[in-house]
Amino acid sequence: MITPRKFKEDVRAWAGKVGVEPKEIHLRRMKRKIASCSSKGRLTFDISLLEASEKIRSEAIIHELLHLKYPNHGKMFKTLVDAYLRKGTVAEEDEL
């Protein structure tokens, strides 16, 4: 388990790697999703991610951060998600 503060630090670190800047980062209990991204740049994550593995947290963070550039799940969005997840970026973070 990590603290909310550490989680938000991780979001900011990934934001730098992805090249985006979220306006707000929130953690709260969510009923149907584990994360969401608003059109105004607000990222909201379910508090269950604090207990998730580093890999799951990173996947959720990357997914939502990329929505700041690509609001839908189109081809470019999927390509970038795959690039960050499959080309070792998440694996390298896990090894640290």
Backbone bond lengths (Angstrom), bond angles and torsions (degrees), N, CA, C in turn:
res aa  C-N    CA-C-N  psi(-1)  N-CA   C-N-CA  omega(-1)  CA-C   N-CA-C  phi
1 M - - - 1.462 - - 1.526 109.28 -
2 I 1.321 115.55 140.71 1.458 119.67 175.53 1.525 108.94 -117.69
3 T 1.302 115.60 164.78 1.463 120.54 179.96 1.530 110.18 -82.05
4 P 1.324 117.08 158.03 1.470 119.53 174.92 1.532 111.75 -57.26
5 R 1.310 116.81 -37.54 1.471 120.18 179.41 1.525 111.08 -62.42
6 K 1.344 117.22 -45.85 1.463 121.43 179.32 1.533 110.17 -64.05
7 F 1.326 116.85 -39.89 1.461 120.40 178.46 1.526 110.27 -59.19
8 K 1.318 116.85 -47.14 1.465 120.63 -179.88 1.526 111.38 -64.89
9 E 1.331 117.26 -34.82 1.469 120.38 174.72 1.523 110.03 -62.79
10 D 1.334 116.60 -41.44 1.466 120.66 177.76 1.526 111.11 -62.86
11 V 1.324 117.10 -40.57 1.471 120.71 178.09 1.529 109.56 -61.15
12 R 1.318 116.90 -45.40 1.475 120.16 179.84 1.529 111.52 -64.58
13 A 1.340 116.87 -38.35 1.469 120.20 178.34 1.530 110.43 -63.84
14 W 1.327 117.18 -46.48 1.459 120.36 177.45 1.521 111.31 -64.37
15 A 1.320 117.49 -35.75 1.468 120.87 178.76 1.526 110.08 -59.43
16 G 1.323 116.60 -40.39 1.456 120.31 177.49 1.517 111.95 -63.27
17 K 1.330 116.99 -39.94 1.467 121.07 179.32 1.528 111.49 -68.66
18 V 1.322 115.91 -36.81 1.466 120.95 -178.50 1.530 111.16 -80.50
19 G 1.328 116.61 -24.45 1.462 120.93 179.30 1.515 113.87 87.66
20 V 1.324 116.06 34.57 1.467 121.25 178.04 1.523 109.02 -131.13
21 E 1.327 115.46 166.20 1.460 120.24 178.39 1.531 109.41 -137.06
22 P 1.333 116.73 102.63 1.466 118.26 178.32 1.521 111.04 -66.31
23 K 1.320 116.17 143.78 1.472 120.53 179.06 1.523 110.88 -73.68
24 E 1.333 116.14 -39.76 1.463 121.79 -179.07 1.521 108.93 -143.23
25 I 1.331 115.85 148.86 1.462 122.17 175.29 1.523 106.90 -128.72
26 H 1.333 115.57 122.56 1.466 120.01 -178.00 1.521 110.96 -127.52
27 L 1.309 115.29 149.56 1.462 123.00 172.22 1.522 107.57 -121.20
28 R 1.319 116.38 130.30 1.463 120.16 176.83 1.522 108.58 -160.65
29 R 1.301 116.03 166.57 1.459 120.74 176.11 1.531 108.23 -72.42
30 M 1.337 115.30 127.64 1.462 120.98 179.26 1.529 108.36 -118.56
31 K 1.308 117.54 141.16 1.467 121.26 -175.45 1.523 113.87 -83.25
32 R 1.324 117.59 -38.55 1.466 119.98 -170.50 1.521 115.40 -117.82
33 K 1.307 118.12 -14.61 1.463 121.70 -175.85 1.522 109.13 -131.94
34 I 1.330 115.75 166.86 1.464 117.94 171.87 1.522 110.89 -101.22
35 A 1.341 116.35 -11.51 1.465 119.02 178.97 1.521 109.83 -165.91
36 S 1.339 114.84 159.92 1.463 120.10 175.13 1.523 109.54 -152.93
37 C 1.329 114.00 160.06 1.460 121.61 179.59 1.522 107.70 -132.56
38 S 1.323 116.84 124.52 1.463 119.65 179.18 1.524 110.23 -88.01
39 S 1.310 116.31 162.13 1.466 121.18 178.62 1.526 111.62 -67.20
40 K 1.319 117.45 -14.85 1.466 121.50 178.82 1.527 112.95 -94.70
41 G 1.330 116.94 6.03 1.458 120.25 175.88 1.515 115.38 91.06
42 R 1.315 116.81 15.42 1.462 120.80 178.86 1.527 109.23 -92.16
43 L 1.329 116.54 124.16 1.455 121.77 176.43 1.520 108.57 -103.14
44 T 1.323 116.20 132.74 1.456 121.62 177.55 1.519 107.84 -126.04
45 F 1.332 115.80 131.34 1.458 122.37 -178.89 1.520 109.79 -123.18
46 D 1.326 115.77 143.43 1.457 120.67 176.91 1.529 109.30 -71.50
47 I 1.320 115.85 142.17 1.464 119.82 -177.53 1.531 112.67 -64.92
48 S 1.324 117.81 -17.36 1.468 119.76 177.52 1.526 111.68 -62.24
49 L 1.331 117.44 -22.56 1.467 120.40 178.94 1.527 111.89 -65.75
50 L 1.325 117.54 -21.22 1.466 120.14 177.72 1.522 111.12 -64.39
51 E 1.325 117.06 -25.45 1.461 121.92 -179.81 1.524 112.63 -101.56
52 A 1.310 117.43 -3.14 1.464 121.72 -178.90 1.527 110.48 -78.52
53 S 1.320 115.35 165.62 1.466 120.16 177.34 1.528 110.22 -67.33
54 E 1.310 115.55 160.87 1.466 121.45 177.88 1.528 110.26 -57.14
55 K 1.319 116.63 -40.06 1.464 120.79 -178.75 1.533 111.02 -63.04
56 I 1.325 117.24 -47.33 1.469 120.90 179.81 1.524 110.28 -63.72
57 R 1.335 116.76 -43.90 1.476 119.79 178.20 1.517 110.60 -59.02
58 S 1.323 116.42 -47.10 1.466 120.36 -178.55 1.519 111.68 -62.55
59 E 1.323 117.03 -40.45 1.466 120.23 178.75 1.525 111.02 -61.78
60 A 1.324 117.10 -44.22 1.471 120.64 179.31 1.524 110.81 -65.30
61 I 1.320 116.30 -42.46 1.467 121.07 -179.59 1.525 110.68 -63.06
62 I 1.322 116.99 -49.49 1.466 121.14 -179.49 1.528 110.42 -60.22
63 H 1.315 116.31 -45.56 1.468 121.03 -179.74 1.528 110.69 -55.75
64 E 1.317 116.72 -49.83 1.470 119.58 -177.56 1.524 112.18 -70.51
65 L 1.314 118.09 -38.85 1.469 120.14 178.37 1.525 111.17 -61.88
66 L 1.319 116.92 -39.55 1.465 119.23 179.36 1.523 112.04 -67.15
67 H 1.326 116.93 -23.68 1.468 119.03 174.96 1.530 111.55 -66.52
68 L 1.309 118.23 -19.11 1.468 119.92 175.82 1.527 110.94 -68.22
69 K 1.335 116.87 -26.65 1.467 121.57 176.45 1.524 111.49 -94.94
70 Y 1.316 115.99 -39.44 1.461 122.70 -175.28 1.527 108.75 -129.17
71 P 1.334 117.77 100.18 1.463 120.27 -173.35 1.535 115.53 -67.82
72 N 1.321 118.06 -19.26 1.464 118.98 -179.77 1.528 110.90 -111.13
73 H 1.314 116.38 -178.42 1.461 121.23 -179.80 1.529 111.03 -99.83
74 G 1.320 115.98 43.32 1.461 121.22 -179.91 1.520 112.56 -71.46
75 K 1.312 114.80 -176.10 1.462 121.60 -175.18 1.530 112.29 -60.30
76 M 1.327 117.90 -44.97 1.461 120.66 -179.23 1.526 110.78 -63.86
77 F 1.324 116.75 -42.53 1.465 120.89 178.30 1.527 110.07 -58.05
78 K 1.329 116.29 -50.51 1.466 120.64 -178.67 1.519 111.65 -62.75
79 T 1.321 116.89 -37.92 1.461 120.82 178.50 1.526 110.88 -62.76
80 L 1.323 116.71 -44.04 1.466 120.16 179.87 1.523 112.39 -68.88
81 V 1.322 117.23 -40.19 1.468 119.65 176.24 1.523 108.92 -58.64
82 D 1.328 116.62 -48.44 1.463 120.50 178.90 1.522 111.70 -59.69
83 A 1.319 117.04 -40.86 1.464 120.70 -179.27 1.525 111.05 -61.17
84 Y 1.315 117.54 -44.58 1.463 120.60 179.85 1.522 112.24 -71.61
85 L 1.317 117.89 -36.56 1.460 120.67 -175.66 1.520 113.61 -85.13
86 R 1.307 117.26 -34.25 1.465 119.80 -172.86 1.516 114.70 -98.90
87 K 1.299 118.46 -18.03 1.464 119.92 -176.67 1.517 111.98 -95.13
88 G 1.314 116.43 22.47 1.450 119.54 171.39 1.507 116.69 93.86
89 T 1.323 118.48 -5.19 1.462 118.62 -177.63 1.520 110.81 -61.48
90 V 1.319 117.61 -48.01 1.465 120.64 179.21 1.516 109.95 -69.39
91 A 1.329 117.53 -41.53 1.462 120.21 179.55 1.520 110.90 -60.43
92 E 1.324 116.99 -41.06 1.464 119.65 178.71 1.514 111.08 -63.76
93 E 1.314 118.06 -38.95 1.456 120.92 177.92 1.525 110.66 -64.59
94 D 1.345 117.55 -38.23 1.459 121.48 179.80 1.522 111.52 -64.54
95 E 1.316 117.44 -30.92 1.457 121.08 -176.12 1.516 112.95 -78.64
96 L 1.326 117.92 -15.65 1.466 120.46 -178.51 1.500 112.78 -70.77
